[in-house]
């Protein structure tokens, strides 16, 4: 199936916003297509467009590219869990088709929507292949300060309304792990309303009563206590410990490029505090490039770059401040589950 011209142009726009030349080129390379390009114009004009016209790429390929570029990173991820047997039942294709048909949305399984900034939050994609995924695209409006002036004894400030495209989704795998990924807000750290809105919007696919929050407290503690054996894997730029009395002890580096591991005094202070029934409340962690897999091929290194993760907020919340690849995201999430 070939995309409409308008869809193709929108995909090109979204790829430029959410992906890199290297990521798109690597996708084309895996397809056995010409992939070298020095600019987005060259990539779109000489590579993607020609491959589409020659029917070597399809609308489904563009959908896959969009998924890879917009579904990973720049998110606050909330983890939930259910029994594996229940997860498999919920993701059963016949069940998903039936539920969507009742909602007049069964076409999403075969033809996902390609949207930019819909006027209201819209379910654009539902799939049940490797896992059950449902995606919502919405438009957010932020007010950004422009300037200010004094006039007749008043201070007048001007703000510009700026629209942002936000992508939120649920992903349920066979093990029973459910990820609720919320696109990061520019001016808020409170995601309770977003979480509630997603449950309300997609509860017919993911019944809320079937899932419990998956706390990551063990991962926070274990990553710190095992830090000496993880020096080639992670770097801490700051960490906050608390105890049952509410006392907090924090330490942070002078810059994000430094590591708390290099400051023995700060590290020892936190270790001593932990001995007195304290726990790790929040951390800024960087998963180091190649810490999971070294390779001569830059595309096979895991993670492919340093991945910043913030462990802070709700008991089941993980934040990925920047866009990343699917492989890098899944590696980091797998490591958090490993140490949890």
N, C-alpha and C positions, 0 to 999 in steps of 0.2 A: 504494500500500500504506500503510495506516494503522498507527501504532505502538500497542502495547499500553499500557494505562494506566500500568503500572509503568515501562515504558520512557520514556514521556513525562515522568513525574515525575523520573526519573533524569537525563534530558537537561536538564531545567530546572535541576536541582542542579548539574550539570557546567558548564553555561553560566554560572551565577552564580559558580562558582569560577574559571573560566578565561577569561572574556570580559568585555566591558563592555557597558553599555546601548547605547552608540553603535554598536558593532560589530554587535550583533544588529539594531538598528533599521535600519542601513544595508543589511543583508541583506534585511530585509522590504521596504525601499524599492525595492531592485533587482527584487524580485518583483512590484512594483506593489501591495503590500498596505499596510494602515494600519500605521504604525510608531511614531508618537509615544507616548512613555511617560515618566513622571517617576520611576518606581521599577520594581524587578524584579517586584513583585506585579502592578502595572498592565500591564507588558509581557507577563507570562505569562497573566494572567487575561483581559485585554481584547484582546490582540493574538494571541499564539501559540495559545492554547487555542481561541479563536473561529475562527482561520484553519484549524486542524486539524479542528474540528467541521464547518466548511463545506467541507472537503476542498480548500481552497485551498493547504494545505501537506500534505506526505506524510511518511512515515517516512524516505524518501530525503532529503527536505529537512532533517530533523533530523540525519541522519547527516552531511550536508554542513556543517551548523552546528557539530557536534561536531568535525569535522575542522579547520575553520577556527579553532576556539577552542583546541584542545589540541595541535596539531602544530607550532606555531611559537613558538620562544623558550623560556626557562628550560631550556636544553639545552647540552650539549657536543656539537658536531658534528664528526665525523671524516670527512674527504674521501678518496675512493678514485677510481680511474679504470680504465677498460678501453677497448678499441677500440669505436668507434661501431657497427661491424657486429655485434660480439658483444653489445653492449647491446641492440640491436634484436632479436636472436635470443632473448635471455633474456626480453625483455618481450613476445614474441609471445603473443597471447591463447591460442591453441591449446596452446602449450607450457605456459603457466601453469595452464590448466584441467586438463591431463593430469597435471601434477605434483601439484596439489592433490587431484585425484581419488584418486590413489594413497595420499595421506595422509588420505583421508576428510574433507577440508576444503574441497571445491569449493563448498559452500554459502556460504562467505565472500564469494565473488564477487558473489552476488546478494542476500545478507542478512547484512551485517556484524553482529557482536555489539555490544550496548550494555552494557558492564559497568562497575561501580564499582571495587571492589578485590578481584579474584579471589584465592583462597587460594594459587594458584601462577601464575607468568607465563603469560599466555594470548594466543595470536594472535587478534586480534579483527577484523582488516580486511585484505583483500588486494584491490588493484585495479590494472588495467592500462589506463588511458585515456590521459591526457597523459604518464604515466610509470608505472613499476612501483613500487608502494608496498606494503609489508607492515608492519603495526603490532602491537606487543605491549604489553599493559597488565599491570602488576604492582602488588602491594602492598609497600611498604617500611615497616619499623618503625624508628623512631628513639626514643632515650631522651632526654628533655628534663628538665633539672634543675628541681626544684620548691623544695626547701628543705633545710636541714641543722640538726642539733641535737647537743648534747653530752649523753651519758648514761653514767654509770659509767666515766668515763675514755675513752669511745669517741666518735668523731665519726660520726654517722649521717647519710648523705645520701639523699634521696629523689628518684627519677626517675619520670617518667610515660611509659609507652609510648604513642607517638603513631603512628598509621598514616597513610601518605601514598600517594596514587594516582600512579603514575609511568607515563608513556607514552614508549615507545621505538619507533623505526621506521627502516626502510631506504627510501630513495627513489633509483631509478635512472632517469636521463633518456636521451634518444636520443643525446646527445653522448658518452655513456660515463661521465659523472660519477655517482658513487654517494655519497650522503650517509647516514651512520649517525648518527642523532640519539639521544642518551642523555639522559634527564631528569636534571637537575642534582641531585647529592647535597648534603645539608645539611652533612655533616661530613667530606668527603673530596675530594681533588683527583685521586685515582688512579682512572682509569676502565678500566684494563686488563681487570679481571675482567668488567665490563659489556660491553665490546667483544667479548671472547671468548664470553661467553654468548649474545650476539645472533648471532654467526656460527654458533655451534653450533645455535641454535634455528632459524635461517632459511637455513642453508647450502644446503638443497635448492632454494631459489629463487635465491639469490645465491651461486654456488660461489666460495669464498674464493680459490682458485687463479687465478681469472679477473681478480682485481683487485689493483692496487698502490696503496699510499698516495700521495696527491697532496700533496707538501710545499708549504707556503705561505710559505717563506722569502723568495721574491722579492717577494711582496705586502708582507710586513713591511718590507723594505728600501725598496721603491719608494714606499710610502705616506709614509715618513719623508723620503726624499730629495726627493719632489715636494710636500712640505708647504706650501711658499709659494704654490703654485697651487691648493691644496686648502683654504684657510682658510675658505671658505664651505661646505665639504662635510664636513670632519671636525674634531674637537677632541681633542687628546691630554691625558689627565690624568696619565699617567706612561709611561715607556719605559725599557727596560733594554737596553744594548748590550754585546756580548761580543766578544773576539777569540780567535785561535787559541791563545793562551797561557792562556785561561780567565779573564783579567782582565775584570771587569764594571764598567760605568759606568752609573749609574741617575740618573734625575731624576723628580721628581713634584711636582705642584702642591699648594698648601695645601688645596684643596677640589676636588671633582669638577666644580664649575661653572667653574673656571678652566682655562686652556689653557697648555700649555707654549709655544705660539707667542708668548704675551705676555711670556715671560721670555727676553729675548735672550741673557743670559749662559748660562743652562742650555741653550738651543737651540744656541748656538754651540759649547759644550763637546761636546755630542753629535756635532755635525757634524764637528768636528775629530777626534774619536776614530774616526769612520767612515772617515776618510781613511787610517787605518793598519790596513787589512785587518780591520776590525771588521764586525759584522753586528748587525741588530736581533733580539734574542732574544725579547723579549716587549713587549707594548704594551696599554695601556688606551685604547681609541678610542671616541669618540662620533660617530656619523654624524648630522649636524645636520638638524633638521626643515626640510624644503623644499630641502635641498641638492641633491636630485636632480630635483625638479620643484616649481615654484611654481604656485599656483592660488588663485583667490578662493574656490573650494569647498574647505572644510577636509578633506573626504574624499578629495580628489584630490591633496593635497600628498604629496610623496614624499621622504623618509619622513614619515609622519604625525606623528611625534614624534622626539625625540632617541633614537637606538638605541645602547645600550652594547654593545660587543663587546670581548672579551678575547682577544688573540692570544698564547697561552701554552700550554706543555705539550708534547704530542706534535707531531711535525713536520707533521702534517696536521690539527691540532685548532684549532677555533674555538669560543669560548664566547659564548652569548647569555644573559646573566644574568637577563633579565626577559622576560615574555610579550610577544609582538608580533604584528602582523597578518601574513598571508601576503605581502601586497604589500611590507611593510617588510623582512621576512626575505629575500625573493627579491631585492630591490634591493641590500641589503648583500652578500649572497652573490655577486651579479653583479659588484659593485664589486671584491670581493676577487679574483675570477677575472680581471677586467679588468687589475688591477695585478700579477697573479702571473706 
